[in-house]
């Protein structure tokens, strides 16, 4: 593992969804700040599974229109996207 790999931050579905949840304003603010810092620093990592789970949660549980959820998934795909494997 290189030094650049250890500086990466893996985001799970909960953090991504929380960044849209207006019912928990402090958690939402913190999640948005974490995501923004990772975008700016180029350190964010997500998996394809997390992106899929996020889309489903945003559309089915939070009522986000599918087109808006797709835009968010495209934005989050700017992070380093890894696929789940046994070695991961």
ZAMARGU-4260 file (C-alpha; in steps of 0.2 Angstrom, whole numbers, plus 5000, padded with zeros to 4 digits):
<rodrens>
0) 5000/5000/5000 | 5007/5017/4995 | 5006/5033/5006 | 4993/5040/4994 | 4982/5024/4998
5) 4983/5027/5016 | 4977/5045/5014 | 4961/5040/5006 | 4944/5040/5015 | 4931/5027/5011
10) 4913/5033/5012 | 4899/5021/5016 | 4881/5023/5011 | 4876/5031/5028 | 4887/5046/5026
15) 4882/5049/5008 | 4863/5048/5013 | 4866/5058/5028 | 4872/5073/5017 | 4855/5074/5011
20) 4845/5071/5026 | 4837/5088/5032 | 4830/5079/5048 | 4847/5079/5056 | 4855/5096/5052
25) 4871/5094/5062 | 4875/5077/5054 | 4870/5083/5037 | 4882/5098/5039 | 4896/5086/5045
30) 4893/5074/5031 | 4893/5088/5018 | 4910/5095/5025 | 4918/5078/5025 | 4913/5075/5007
35) 4918/5092/5002 | 4935/5090/5010 | 4937/5073/5001 | 4933/5081/4984 | 4945/5095/4986
40) 4958/5084/4993 | 4955/5070/4980 | 4955/5058/4994 | 4937/5051/4993 | 4934/5032/4989
45) 4917/5024/4987 | 4912/5007/4980 | 4900/5003/4966 | 4889/4994/4979 | 4889/5010/4990
50) 4883/5021/4975 | 4869/5008/4971 | 4863/5008/4989 | 4864/5027/4989 | 4853/5029/4974
55) 4840/5016/4981 | 4840/5025/4998 | 4838/5042/4991 | 4824/5038/4979 | 4814/5025/4989
60) 4816/5031/5006 | 4820/5049/5005 | 4809/5054/4990 | 4823/5061/4979 | 4817/5062/4961
65) 4827/5049/4951 | 4835/5062/4940 | 4842/5071/4955 | 4848/5055/4962 | 4857/5051/4946
70) 4865/5068/4946 | 4871/5065/4964 | 4878/5047/4959 | 4887/5055/4944 | 4895/5068/4956
75) 4900/5055/4968 | 4908/5045/4954 | 4921/5058/4954 | 4928/5049/4969 | 4939/5034/4967
80) 4927/5020/4964 | 4932/5003/4969 | 4923/4986/4966 | 4920/4974/4980 | 4931/4959/4979
85) 4937/4946/4992 | 4954/4955/4992 | 4946/4971/4997
</rodrens>
